[in-house]
Structures are given as structure tokens and as C-alpha cells.
Amino acid sequence: MENIQVAKRYVSALFSTASEDNALDTVREDLVGVNALLTDSKEFAGFVGNPLVPEAQSKAVIEELFKGKVHDLTFKFLNFVQQKDRLAELPAICYVFEEFYAKEKGILPVELSIAHAPNDKQVEAIKQKLADRYKKEINLEVKVDESLIGGFRLNINNQIEDYSVVAQLKEFKNKVLNS
């Protein structure tokens, strides 16, 4: 995500047009799919990151992969990005679009790192507590991190709240050493 500023300019235009066309949710789904393709396909990720791919070939690949499979606005946008030789910015574009979308829809992305895999009831309880606290819909991403020993860690807007056993042990160690 080297050039977030460039991505923001592109996303701003796309987001505005998608909003006006009542296609915001559909375009978002399309870009989630594009991002998944970037993540899951080394070939596609290599293709968009390769500045040596001839323009005719990159246009053909975009057309083959996306024509008729995504919303017309998304397809036009991908063609525009390809024509401007900015396909390498697609990961940043997808990331920034998701940020814009979450802000527009009042969704708060939260990363939960937890020592042991939680059950559905625990996940829902955490989501509800966070929704009550922040007055937003919570998009919770759960990651198991056994190094926490117990408890959990939240990452909310790059602010870390650490309720793990490891953090408590470090705090205890610091108190003992500094007293």
C-alpha cells in the first residue's frame, strides 16, 4: 500500500459515482472480490504488480476476468485504472474503498486476537459490547494467538487494548522491578 494518496483520489471518484448510482454495496462486493483475488492468486497479484505487461495484454486480462462478472461501474473503473497504468495500486484502492465504505455505513472494523478460539456466543457477546460502547456496527475479525496465554487483545482504529495474560504479567513484572 505504497501510495495511499493516489488510491484515495481514485476511490473518492469511484465512491462518489457509486453512491450517486445507488451501486455502493455492489461495487464494494466487487472490490472485496478483487481483493480476494489479489490475496488468493499469486498470478493475478504478480500481473497487477508487473509494469512490463504490455497494455493490450493487461486490457485483455481485465476484460476476461471481470467483464460481465462485476457491476458495469466496477468494470469501467478497472479499465480506467488499467488505462492509467495504475493496476499496481489495486491493493491500496481496495483497502481505501473499504475504509470509505465502513465510514459511510457506520461500521467499525475491529481485530480481536484471542488466546483460544472463541465460540459463537462469545464472539456475539464481544460484538454487542463493542457496538454498545461505540454506537456502531462492528465488523469483527477474530484471530487466534496462543502466545497471549489467556484473555484477548483488541485493535480498534490502530489503538490496542490489551487484556491478555501476557500483558498482565508484563505489567506485574514492571511493578515489581520498579518498586
MDTraj code that builds the backbone (N, CA, C; nanometers):
import mdtraj as md
import numpy as np

residues = "MET GLU ASN ILE GLN VAL ALA LYS ARG TYR VAL SER ALA LEU PHE SER THR ALA SER GLU ASP ASN ALA LEU ASP THR VAL ARG GLU ASP LEU VAL GLY VAL ASN ALA LEU LEU THR ASP SER LYS GLU PHE ALA GLY PHE VAL GLY ASN PRO LEU VAL PRO GLU ALA GLN SER LYS ALA VAL ILE GLU GLU LEU PHE LYS GLY LYS VAL HIS ASP LEU THR PHE LYS PHE LEU ASN PHE VAL GLN GLN LYS ASP ARG LEU ALA GLU LEU PRO ALA ILE CYS TYR VAL PHE GLU GLU PHE TYR ALA LYS GLU LYS GLY ILE LEU PRO VAL GLU LEU SER ILE ALA HIS ALA PRO ASN ASP LYS GLN VAL GLU ALA ILE LYS GLN LYS LEU ALA ASP ARG TYR LYS LYS GLU ILE ASN LEU GLU VAL LYS VAL ASP GLU SER LEU ILE GLY GLY PHE ARG LEU ASN ILE ASN ASN GLN ILE GLU ASP TYR SER VAL VAL ALA GLN LEU LYS GLU PHE LYS ASN LYS VAL LEU ASN SER".split()
xyz = np.array([
    [0.0826, -0.1173, 0.0000],
    [0.0000, 0.0000, 0.0000],
    [0.0875, 0.1243, 0.0000],
    [0.1734, 0.1267, -0.0980],
    [0.2737, 0.2317, -0.1049],
    [0.2138, 0.3689, -0.1284],
    [0.1101, 0.3777, -0.2061],
    [0.0639, 0.5101, -0.2415],
    [-0.0837, 0.5299, -0.2075],
    [-0.1103, 0.5468, -0.0797],
    [-0.2474, 0.5635, -0.0312],
    [-0.3095, 0.6914, -0.0878],
    [-0.2298, 0.7957, -0.1061],
    [-0.2838, 0.9215, -0.1593],
    [-0.3404, 0.9029, -0.2998],
    [-0.2687, 0.8299, -0.3839],
    [-0.3188, 0.8019, -0.5189],
    [-0.4468, 0.7209, -0.5088],
    [-0.4462, 0.6203, -0.4240],
    [-0.5642, 0.5355, -0.4064],
    [-0.6834, 0.6184, -0.3597],
    [-0.6605, 0.7120, -0.2691],
    [-0.7704, 0.7948, -0.2181],
    [-0.8342, 0.8779, -0.3295],
    [-0.7528, 0.9286, -0.4215],
    [-0.8085, 1.0063, -0.5326],
    [-0.8970, 0.9183, -0.6211],
    [-0.8478, 0.8019, -0.6539],
    [-0.9264, 0.7102, -0.7367],
    [-1.0529, 0.6650, -0.6643],
    [-1.0379, 0.6280, -0.5375],
    [-1.1517, 0.5782, -0.4602],
    [-1.2552, 0.6881, -0.4405],
    [-1.2106, 0.8091, -0.4176],
    [-1.3041, 0.9194, -0.3980],
    [-1.3970, 0.9343, -0.5170],
    [-1.3405, 0.9293, -0.6362],
    [-1.4216, 0.9404, -0.7581],
    [-1.5150, 0.8199, -0.7726],
    [-1.4632, 0.7003, -0.7520],
    [-1.5455, 0.5798, -0.7632],
    [-1.6557, 0.5793, -0.6584],
    [-1.6213, 0.6135, -0.5365],
    [-1.7170, 0.6114, -0.4266],
    [-1.8315, 0.7091, -0.4532],
    [-1.7970, 0.8269, -0.4981],
    [-1.8973, 0.9292, -0.5284],
    [-1.9916, 0.8807, -0.6393],
    [-1.9356, 0.8271, -0.7450],
    [-2.0170, 0.7788, -0.8570],
    [-2.1038, 0.6605, -0.8147],
    [-2.0464, 0.5688, -0.7380],
    [-2.1226, 0.4517, -0.6919],
    [-2.2374, 0.4955, -0.6012],
    [-2.2140, 0.5953, -0.5179],
    [-2.3201, 0.6472, -0.4311],
    [-2.4330, 0.7081, -0.5134],
    [-2.3952, 0.7908, -0.6107],
    [-2.4951, 0.8550, -0.6969],
    [-2.5759, 0.7521, -0.7746],
    [-2.5129, 0.6432, -0.8152],
    [-2.5793, 0.5388, -0.8944],
    [-2.6481, 0.4327, -0.8085],
    [-2.6504, 0.4531, -0.6773],
    [-2.7063, 0.3537, -0.5837],
    [-2.6437, 0.2159, -0.6039],
    [-2.5142, 0.2159, -0.6272],
    [-2.4428, 0.0903, -0.6526],
    [-2.3310, 0.0678, -0.5518],
    [-2.3356, 0.1404, -0.4418],
    [-2.2264, 0.1349, -0.3451],
    [-2.2036, -0.0063, -0.2908],
    [-2.3104, -0.0730, -0.2508],
    [-2.2960, -0.2074, -0.1944],
    [-2.2433, -0.3062, -0.2988],
    [-2.2924, -0.2940, -0.4208],
    [-2.2494, -0.3848, -0.5269],
    [-2.1037, -0.3621, -0.5639],
    [-2.0642, -0.2356, -0.5771],
    [-1.9250, -0.2046, -0.6096],
    [-1.8342, -0.2516, -0.4971],
    [-1.8788, -0.2346, -0.3741],
    [-1.7991, -0.2824, -0.2603],
    [-1.7797, -0.4336, -0.2687],
    [-1.8873, -0.5069, -0.2967],
    [-1.8761, -0.6530, -0.3101],
    [-1.7775, -0.6891, -0.4207],
    [-1.7841, -0.6159, -0.5304],
    [-1.6913, -0.6403, -0.6408],
    [-1.5471, -0.6197, -0.5957],
    [-1.5211, -0.5108, -0.5238],
    [-1.3842, -0.4817, -0.4813],
    [-1.3373, -0.5785, -0.3722],
    [-1.4285, -0.6280, -0.2915],
    [-1.3920, -0.7332, -0.1958],
    [-1.3469, -0.8560, -0.2744],
    [-1.4168, -0.8860, -0.3830],
    [-1.3781, -0.9977, -0.4692],
    [-1.2439, -0.9752, -0.5370],
    [-1.2201, -0.8532, -0.5839],
    [-1.0916, -0.8200, -0.6452],
    [-0.9801, -0.8364, -0.5423],
    [-1.0047, -0.7887, -0.4209],
    [-0.9040, -0.8004, -0.3152],
    [-0.8781, -0.9471, -0.2803],
    [-0.9829, -1.0270, -0.2774],
    [-0.9662, -1.1702, -0.2511],
    [-0.8833, -1.2346, -0.3619],
    [-0.9077, -1.1946, -0.4850],
    [-0.8297, -1.2465, -0.5977],
    [-0.6831, -1.2067, -0.5835],
    [-0.6589, -1.0829, -0.5429],
    [-0.5216, -1.0371, -0.5206],
    [-0.4523, -1.1182, -0.4112],
    [-0.5272, -1.1521, -0.3091],
    [-0.4724, -1.2273, -0.1960],
    [-0.4529, -1.3746, -0.2303],
    [-0.5507, -1.4316, -0.3003],
    [-0.5509, -1.5763, -0.3248],
    [-0.4730, -1.6197, -0.4485],
    [-0.4551, -1.5303, -0.5433],
    [-0.3899, -1.5680, -0.6689],
    [-0.2554, -1.4962, -0.6839],
    [-0.1493, -1.5720, -0.6692],
    [-0.0162, -1.5139, -0.6876],
    [0.0007, -1.4647, -0.8316],
    [-0.0628, -1.5347, -0.9242],
    [-0.0535, -1.4960, -1.0644],
    [-0.1157, -1.3581, -1.0866],
    [-0.2369, -1.3388, -1.0315],
    [-0.3042, -1.2100, -1.0501],
    [-0.2282, -1.0985, -0.9774],
    [-0.1836, -1.1256, -0.8561],
    [-0.1063, -1.0259, -0.7810],
    [0.0214, -0.9899, -0.8565],
    [0.0860, -1.0892, -0.9134],
    [0.2062, -1.0638, -0.9925],
    [0.1757, -0.9851, -1.1184],
    [0.0622, -1.0159, -1.1793],
    [0.0210, -0.9458, -1.3014],
    [-0.0013, -0.7969, -1.2740],
    [-0.0786, -0.7646, -1.1685],
    [-0.1078, -0.6228, -1.1437],
    [0.0159, -0.5474, -1.0981],
    [0.1106, -0.6178, -1.0379],
    [0.2321, -0.5528, -0.9915],
    [0.3436, -0.5455, -1.0938],
    [0.3201, -0.5990, -1.2132],
    [0.4247, -0.6042, -1.3150],
    [0.4090, -0.4896, -1.4160],
    [0.4963, -0.3915, -1.4109],
    [0.4844, -0.2774, -1.5032],
    [0.5254, -0.3113, -1.6467],
    [0.5804, -0.4306, -1.6673],
    [0.6273, -0.4673, -1.8005],
    [0.5223, -0.5385, -1.8859],
    [0.4044, -0.5640, -1.8284],
    [0.2980, -0.6287, -1.9053],
    [0.2492, -0.5286, -2.0109],
    [0.2479, -0.5698, -2.1376],
    [0.2017, -0.4791, -2.2439],
    [0.0562, -0.4364, -2.2201],
    [0.0256, -0.3134, -2.2594],
    [-0.1079, -0.2569, -2.2348],
    [-0.2178, -0.3437, -2.2946],
    [-0.1990, -0.3921, -2.4156],
    [-0.3011, -0.4755, -2.4804],
    [-0.3267, -0.6026, -2.4001],
    [-0.2203, -0.6607, -2.3455],
    [-0.2354, -0.7828, -2.2672],
    [-0.3071, -0.7533, -2.1347],
    [-0.2703, -0.6442, -2.0674],
    [-0.3352, -0.6139, -1.9400],
    [-0.4826, -0.5807, -1.9621],
    [-0.5140, -0.5117, -2.0712],
    [-0.6542, -0.4822, -2.1036],
    [-0.7314, -0.6120, -2.1267],
    [-0.6704, -0.7051, -2.1994],
    [-0.7359, -0.8339, -2.2281],
    [-0.7595, -0.9133, -2.0996],
    [-0.6635, -0.9114, -2.0099],
    [-0.6777, -0.9854, -1.8831],
    [-0.7907, -0.9259, -1.8001],
    [-0.7946, -0.7940, -1.7876],
    [-0.9016, -0.7277, -1.7116],
    [-1.0373, -0.7615, -1.7723],
    [-1.0446, -0.7566, -1.9037],
    [-1.1713, -0.7872, -1.9706],
    [-1.2122, -0.9327, -1.9464],
    [-1.1183, -1.0243, -1.9610],
    [-1.1506, -1.1660, -1.9433],
    [-1.1933, -1.1977, -1.8003],
    [-1.1250, -1.1386, -1.7037],
    [-1.1541, -1.1687, -1.5628],
    [-1.2822, -1.1029, -1.5124],
    [-1.3140, -0.9823, -1.5619],
    [-1.4181, -0.9052, -1.4954],
    [-1.5400, -0.8678, -1.5806],
    [-1.5274, -0.8685, -1.7131],
    [-1.6415, -0.8272, -1.7958],
    [-1.7589, -0.9226, -1.7758],
    [-1.8729, -0.8636, -1.7423],
    [-1.9932, -0.9425, -1.7194],
    [-1.9972, -1.0117, -1.5845],
    [-1.8917, -0.9991, -1.5060],
    [-1.8860, -1.0660, -1.3759],
    [-1.8934, -0.9678, -1.2594],
    [-1.8750, -0.8393, -1.2906],
    [-1.8854, -0.7345, -1.1895],
    [-1.9805, -0.6271, -1.2417],
    [-2.0219, -0.5397, -1.1549],
    [-2.1086, -0.4280, -1.1933],
    [-2.0404, -0.3474, -1.3033],
    [-2.1199, -0.2915, -1.3923],
    [-2.0661, -0.2151, -1.5043],
    [-1.9746, -0.1018, -1.4564],
    [-2.0115, -0.0350, -1.3477],
    [-1.9288, 0.0731, -1.2954],
    [-1.7933, 0.0200, -1.2480],
    [-1.7938, -0.0937, -1.1824],
    [-1.6681, -0.1543, -1.1370],
    [-1.5805, -0.1893, -1.2559],
    [-1.6423, -0.2471, -1.3591],
    [-1.5666, -0.2842, -1.4784],
    [-1.5058, -0.1612, -1.5459],
    [-1.5853, -0.0553, -1.5585],
    [-1.5344, 0.0682, -1.6186],
    [-1.4195, 0.1247, -1.5350],
    [-1.4346, 0.1170, -1.4032],
    [-1.3305, 0.1672, -1.3141],
    [-1.2018, 0.0858, -1.3310],
    [-1.2135, -0.0465, -1.3353],
    [-1.0948, -0.1313, -1.3521],
    [-1.0270, -0.1032, -1.4861],
    [-1.1071, -0.0825, -1.5898],
    [-1.0499, -0.0453, -1.7199],
    [-0.9780, 0.0888, -1.7119],
    [-1.0374, 0.1842, -1.6427],
    [-0.9767, 0.3164, -1.6271],
    [-0.8432, 0.3054, -1.5541],
    [-0.8420, 0.2279, -1.4463],
    [-0.7181, 0.2076, -1.3694],
    [-0.6126, 0.1419, -1.4580],
    [-0.6540, 0.0462, -1.5386],
    [-0.5614, -0.0213, -1.6297],
    [-0.5078, 0.0765, -1.7337],
    [-0.5955, 0.1588, -1.7897],
    [-0.5529, 0.2560, -1.8917],
    [-0.4548, 0.3577, -1.8347],
    [-0.4711, 0.3925, -1.7086],
    [-0.3828, 0.4896, -1.6442],
    [-0.2559, 0.4233, -1.5900],
    [-0.2406, 0.2934, -1.6193],
    [-0.1240, 0.2172, -1.5749],
    [-0.1099, 0.2202, -1.4229],
    [-0.2234, 0.2016, -1.3542],
    [-0.2259, 0.2056, -1.2078],
    [-0.2756, 0.0744, -1.1468],
    [-0.2659, -0.0353, -1.2203],
    [-0.3115, -0.1629, -1.1655],
    [-0.2350, -0.2001, -1.0387],
    [-0.1114, -0.1568, -1.0273],
    [-0.0319, -0.1867, -0.9076],
    [-0.0931, -0.1239, -0.7830],
    [-0.1821, -0.0263, -0.8029],
    [-0.2466, 0.0407, -0.6901],
    [-0.3730, -0.0316, -0.6440],
    [-0.4114, -0.1395, -0.7108],
    [-0.5357, -0.2088, -0.6752],
    [-0.5423, -0.2524, -0.5289],
    [-0.4360, -0.3080, -0.4698],
    [-0.4479, -0.3434, -0.3278],
    [-0.4805, -0.2217, -0.2408],
    [-0.4156, -0.1101, -0.2656],
    [-0.4420, 0.0122, -0.1884],
    [-0.5824, 0.0644, -0.2175],
    [-0.6245, 0.0553, -0.3418],
    [-0.7588, 0.1012, -0.3792],
    [-0.8646, 0.0192, -0.3051],
    [-0.8483, -0.1108, -0.3026],
    [-0.9440, -0.1966, -0.2312],
    [-0.9467, -0.1631, -0.0824],
    [-0.8297, -0.1430, -0.0246],
    [-0.8178, -0.1103, 0.1178],
    [-0.8864, 0.0226, 0.1490],
    [-0.8576, 0.1241, 0.0698],
    [-0.9144, 0.2575, 0.0936],
    [-1.0652, 0.2572, 0.0693],
    [-1.1111, 0.1852, -0.0324],
    [-1.2550, 0.1783, -0.0572],
    [-1.3256, 0.1191, 0.0641],
    [-1.2667, 0.0159, 0.1215],
    [-1.3266, -0.0473, 0.2398],
    [-1.3322, 0.0509, 0.3565],
    [-1.2296, 0.1330, 0.3718],
    [-1.2305, 0.2365, 0.4771],
    [-1.3430, 0.3371, 0.4528],
    [-1.3549, 0.3856, 0.3291],
    [-1.4605, 0.4812, 0.2941],
    [-1.5980, 0.4188, 0.3204],
    [-1.6132, 0.2937, 0.2782],
    [-1.7414, 0.2246, 0.2926],
    [-1.7784, 0.2092, 0.4405],
    [-1.6838, 0.1659, 0.5211],
    [-1.7097, 0.1478, 0.6640],
    [-1.7494, 0.2798, 0.7287],
    [-1.6811, 0.3859, 0.6929],
    [-1.7142, 0.5176, 0.7486],
    [-1.8545, 0.5603, 0.7072],
    [-1.8861, 0.5424, 0.5806],
    [-2.0180, 0.5804, 0.5278],
    [-2.1302, 0.5021, 0.5966],
    [-2.1072, 0.3743, 0.6190],
    [-2.2111, 0.2866, 0.6740],
    [-2.2091, 0.2787, 0.8267],
    [-2.1159, 0.3482, 0.8911],
    [-2.1084, 0.3441, 1.0372],
    [-2.0606, 0.2102, 1.0896],
    [-1.9691, 0.1491, 1.0178],
    [-1.9146, 0.0182, 1.0562],
    [-1.7756, 0.0401, 1.1147],
    [-1.7509, -0.0212, 1.2283],
    [-1.6200, -0.0105, 1.2920],
    [-1.5470, -0.1439, 1.2785],
    [-1.4376, -0.1471, 1.2011],
    [-1.3605, -0.2715, 1.1914],
    [-1.2781, -0.2904, 1.3187],
    [-1.2870, -0.4095, 1.3750],
    [-1.2146, -0.4430, 1.4976],
    [-1.1461, -0.5769, 1.4783],
    [-1.0184, -0.5830, 1.5170],
    [-0.9456, -0.7095, 1.5142],
    [-0.9350, -0.7604, 1.6569],
    [-0.9841, -0.8807, 1.6782],
    [-0.9786, -0.9462, 1.8087],
    [-0.8759, -1.0580, 1.8016],
    [-0.7703, -1.0457, 1.8810],
    [-0.6735, -1.1555, 1.8942],
    [-0.7025, -1.2209, 2.0278],
    [-0.7211, -1.3501, 2.0247],
    [-0.7633, -1.4222, 2.1450],
    [-0.6810, -1.5497, 2.1592],
    [-0.6535, -1.5872, 2.2832],
    [-0.5642, -1.6997, 2.3093],
    [-0.6219, -1.8330, 2.2620],
    [-0.7521, -1.8485, 2.2744],
    [-0.8173, -1.9745, 2.2356],
    [-0.9390, -1.9413, 2.1498],
    [-0.9669, -2.0251, 2.0538],
    [-1.0787, -1.9998, 1.9622],
    [-1.2086, -1.9818, 2.0409],
    [-1.2747, -1.8688, 2.0207],
    [-1.3998, -1.8439, 2.0931],
    [-1.5156, -1.9158, 2.0252],
    [-1.6209, -1.9388, 2.1021],
    [-1.7412, -1.9947, 2.0414],
    [-1.8274, -1.8801, 1.9890],
    [-1.9305, -1.9131, 1.9162],
    [-2.0150, -1.8111, 1.8537],
    [-2.0790, -1.7190, 1.9573],
    [-2.1170, -1.7747, 2.0689],
    [-2.1814, -1.6952, 2.1744],
    [-2.0838, -1.5898, 2.2293],
    [-1.9586, -1.6274, 2.2482],
    [-1.8578, -1.5332, 2.2980],
    [-1.8320, -1.4222, 2.1964],
    [-1.8221, -1.4596, 2.0691],
    [-1.7984, -1.3612, 1.9636],
    [-1.9139, -1.2607, 1.9599],
    [-2.0363, -1.3106, 1.9649],
    [-2.1530, -1.2218, 1.9618],
    [-2.1565, -1.1306, 2.0841],
    [-2.1188, -1.1830, 2.2009],
    [-2.1167, -1.1014, 2.3231],
    [-2.0146, -0.9883, 2.3108],
    [-1.8971, -1.0190, 2.2563],
    [-1.7937, -0.9167, 2.2374],
    [-1.8412, -0.8126, 2.1359],
    [-1.8994, -0.8578, 2.0249],
    [-1.9505, -0.7646, 1.9245],
    [-2.0564, -0.6724, 1.9848],
    [-2.1445, -0.7289, 2.0654],
    [-2.2523, -0.6490, 2.1248],
    [-2.1963, -0.5458, 2.2225],
    [-2.0998, -0.5856, 2.3044],
    [-2.0374, -0.4905, 2.3989],
    [-1.9708, -0.3757, 2.3232],
    [-1.8996, -0.4097, 2.2158],
    [-1.8331, -0.3066, 2.1363],
    [-1.9341, -0.2180, 2.0640],
    [-2.0413, -0.2766, 2.0137],
    [-2.1460, -0.1992, 1.9466],
    [-2.2106, -0.1020, 2.0451],
    [-2.2366, -0.1466, 2.1667],
    [-2.2942, -0.0597, 2.2693],
    [-2.1971, 0.0525, 2.3058],
    [-2.0709, 0.0192, 2.3156],
    [-1.9676, 0.1162, 2.3544],
    [-1.9443, 0.2225, 2.2473],
    [-1.9371, 0.1811, 2.1210],
    [-1.9031, 0.2731, 2.0125],
    [-2.0233, 0.3225, 1.9320],
    [-2.1400, 0.2647, 1.9573],
    [-2.2631, 0.3032, 1.8859],
    [-2.2462, 0.2880, 1.7346],
    [-2.1797, 0.1790, 1.6964],
    [-2.1588, 0.1476, 1.5552],
    [-2.1754, -0.0020, 1.5352],
    [-2.1995, -0.0388, 1.4094],
    [-2.1975, -0.1802, 1.3733],
    [-2.0522, -0.2252, 1.3766],
    [-2.0290, -0.3425, 1.4309],
    [-1.8928, -0.3928, 1.4466],
    [-1.8651, -0.5001, 1.3429],
    [-1.7538, -0.4817, 1.2706],
    [-1.7044, -0.5834, 1.1779],
    [-1.5855, -0.6480, 1.2485],
    [-1.6085, -0.7613, 1.3090],
    [-1.5091, -0.8253, 1.3948],
    [-1.4320, -0.9329, 1.3195],
    [-1.2998, -0.9176, 1.3193],
    [-1.2109, -1.0189, 1.2626],
    [-1.1419, -1.0877, 1.3796],
    [-1.1608, -1.2179, 1.3902],
    [-1.1079, -1.2941, 1.5023],
    [-0.9834, -1.3711, 1.4594],
    [-0.8772, -1.3562, 1.5387],
    [-0.7534, -1.4292, 1.5146],
    [-0.7126, -1.4988, 1.6439],
    [-0.6752, -1.6247, 1.6327],
    [-0.6274, -1.6987, 1.7494],
    [-0.4766, -1.6760, 1.7614],
    [-0.4344, -1.6344, 1.8818],
    [-0.2932, -1.6094, 1.9105],
    [-0.2616, -1.6727, 2.0460],
    [-0.2146, -1.7964, 2.0408],
    [-0.1894, -1.8712, 2.1640],
    [-0.0815, -1.8085, 2.2515],
    [0.0016, -1.7213, 2.1930],
    [0.1073, -1.6577, 2.2713],
    [0.0511, -1.5619, 2.3768],
    [-0.0766, -1.5280, 2.3659],
    [-0.1391, -1.4402, 2.4654],
    [-0.1654, -1.5135, 2.5974],
    [-0.1546, -1.6445, 2.5969],
    [-0.1768, -1.7361, 2.7095],
    [-0.3238, -1.7406, 2.7476],
    [-0.3836, -1.6276, 2.7725],
    [-0.5253, -1.6164, 2.8071],
    [-0.5697, -1.4749, 2.7782],
    [-0.6999, -1.4516, 2.7839],
    [-0.7508, -1.3181, 2.7583],
    [-0.7515, -1.2852, 2.6108],
    [-0.7501, -1.1544, 2.5810],
    [-0.7586, -1.1115, 2.4416],
    [-0.6996, -0.9726, 2.4243],
    [-0.6822, -0.9364, 2.2959],
    [-0.6306, -0.8053, 2.2580],
    [-0.7206, -0.7521, 2.1462],
    [-0.7603, -0.6254, 2.1574],
    [-0.8420, -0.5606, 2.0554],
    [-0.7592, -0.4572, 1.9812],
    [-0.7772, -0.4508, 1.8511],
    [-0.7172, -0.3458, 1.7695],
    [-0.8334, -0.2700, 1.7058],
    [-0.8541, -0.1468, 1.7547],
    [-0.9637, -0.0631, 1.7078],
    [-0.9036, 0.0667, 1.6562],
    [-0.9116, 0.0872, 1.5258],
    [-0.8508, 0.2069, 1.4644],
    [-0.7045, 0.2224, 1.5038],
    [-0.6319, 0.1134, 1.4994],
    [-0.4893, 0.1102, 1.5342],
    [-0.4612, 0.1484, 1.6794],
    [-0.5629, 0.1418, 1.7631],
    [-0.5467, 0.1588, 1.9069],
    [-0.5590, 0.0197, 1.9689],
    [-0.4578, -0.0199, 2.0442],
    [-0.4558, -0.1540, 2.1024],
    [-0.5068, -0.1485, 2.2458],
    [-0.6019, -0.2352, 2.2751],
    [-0.6483, -0.2576, 2.4121],
    [-0.6096, -0.4005, 2.4459],
    [-0.5197, -0.4156, 2.5413],
    [-0.4628, -0.5471, 2.5700],
    [-0.5108, -0.5991, 2.7048],
    [-0.5946, -0.7014, 2.7004],
    [-0.6482, -0.7661, 2.8204],
    [-0.5963, -0.9092, 2.8300],
    [-0.4765, -0.9313, 2.7785],
    [-0.4202, -1.0662, 2.7760],
    [-0.3431, -1.0955, 2.9043],
    [-0.3223, -1.2217, 2.9305],
    [-0.2431, -1.2649, 3.0451],
    [-0.0985, -1.2177, 3.0276],
    [-0.0483, -1.2219, 2.9056],
    [0.0883, -1.1760, 2.8790],
    [0.1036, -1.0296, 2.9186],
    [0.0070, -0.9462, 2.8835],
    [0.0141, -0.8030, 2.9183],
    [0.0081, -0.7849, 3.0695],
    [-0.0746, -0.8627, 3.1365],
    [-0.0853, -0.8521, 3.2824],
    [0.0439, -0.8958, 3.3502],
    [0.1066, -1.0006, 3.2953],
    [0.2351, -1.0456, 3.3515],
    [0.3445, -0.9409, 3.3317],
    [0.3469, -0.8774, 3.2147],
    [0.4457, -0.7715, 3.1892],
    [0.4242, -0.6547, 3.2846],
    [0.2980, -0.6184, 3.3049],
    [0.2662, -0.5080, 3.3961],
    [0.3093, -0.5427, 3.5388],
    [0.2835, -0.6650, 3.5797],
    [0.3237, -0.7098, 3.7129],
    [0.4757, -0.7067, 3.7267],
    [0.5450, -0.7548, 3.6244],
    [0.6924, -0.7558, 3.6253],
    [0.7465, -0.6137, 3.6389],
    [0.6892, -0.5202, 3.5621],
    [0.7336, -0.3796, 3.5690],
    [0.7092, -0.3200, 3.7078],
    [0.5971, -0.3511, 3.7685],
    [0.5670, -0.3006, 3.9043],
    [0.6666, -0.3563, 4.0049],
    [0.6976, -0.4837, 3.9931],
    [0.7910, -0.5466, 4.0869],
    [0.9308, -0.4880, 4.0685],
    [0.9744, -0.4723, 3.9437],
    [1.1092, -0.4199, 3.9179],
    [1.1221, -0.2718, 3.9552],
    [1.0146, -0.1970, 3.9475],
    [1.0207, -0.0543, 3.9723],
    [0.9802, -0.0136, 4.1140],
    [0.9580, -0.1111, 4.2013],
    [0.9194, -0.0747, 4.3371],
    [1.0340, -0.0896, 4.4349],
])
top = md.Topology()
chain = top.add_chain()
for i, resn in enumerate(residues, 1):
    res = top.add_residue(resn, chain, resSeq=i)
    for name in ("N", "CA", "C"):
        top.add_atom(name, md.element.get_by_symbol(name[0]), res)
traj = md.Trajectory(xyz[None], top)
